[in-house]
């Protein structure tokens, strides 16, 4: 039975503030640690009023400082937005503060729109050098070489584990070539999931970091005591994805009674296609769906996102999921 982990976008619900969101993130992380989740990842997004994790390394320190054993990291850092040296220094510092608990997942997308990319002072073509930047990052986190002129301090010799994130065959090919673990963003871009996993596993080359392929898959899980309640909670995520197509990004909205009155047919089709790797319902319903999904993908780990408006209900969803996983583990 694969381990389960948490992907937190530090959502800012309507009527709350980034301070509230960051407090909620730490609270969720502390509960997730107690419930046996393996790792807790945060993601870099910019210029989004509904996401409070733009300064991802800072939020990782906040979460790692309030937990004890669970791995904490980035899912991910959008490497084209940064120099490899700066990221090596940041994650080397995190590793110095929290030894053996830090993960560094890196992605090729900007995590924002083109206008914001210019505000970040980054050239849109920076993504073209992503493979070279990953190699540079690995070198900066690895052992210091003779006559090495530039070192990440802290960072050099830390060997912070690097993951490749992706939603296409590009990331799968790169992760396989470099012998790195691979995390597929099927929680919002599921289209190429099975093909990417196949490419990654078939082409994997062992490395100093990893002897055999290790694939993590992203899913959305909205669990509640009843199927009806879970479907109601899920309407917050459904509204968010609908708003993406409308160009109306905002804070996470409260659930509504009738999602059909909110979206148009083509918006529903688009949103539910992006959300097709979602498991919504009571414990039994979620378990049935996840068992089939894990069998289909052969996932080595499942990374779970949950865009739930009410923090207490978000906690309850992850608690139910931890009980589901324990039941699946016992049965296995």
Buried (B, 14 or more C-beta within 10 A) or exposed (E): BBBBBBBBBBBBBEEBEBEBBBBBBBBBBBBBBEBEBBBBBBBBBBBBEBBBBBEBBEBBBBBBEBBEEBBBBBBBBBBBBBBBBBBBBBBBBBBEBBEEBBBBBBBBBBBBBEEBBEEBEBEEEBBEBBBEBBEBBBBBBBEEEEEEEEBBBBBBBBBBBBBBBBBBBBBBBBBBBBBBBBBBBBBBBBEBBBEBBEBBBEBBEEEEBBEEBBBBBBBBBBBBEEBEBBBBBBBBBBBBBBBBBEEEBEBBBBBBEEBEEBBEEEBBEBBBEBBBBBBBBBBEBBBEBBBEBBEEBBBBBBBBBBBBBBBEBBBBBBBBBBBBBEBBEEEE
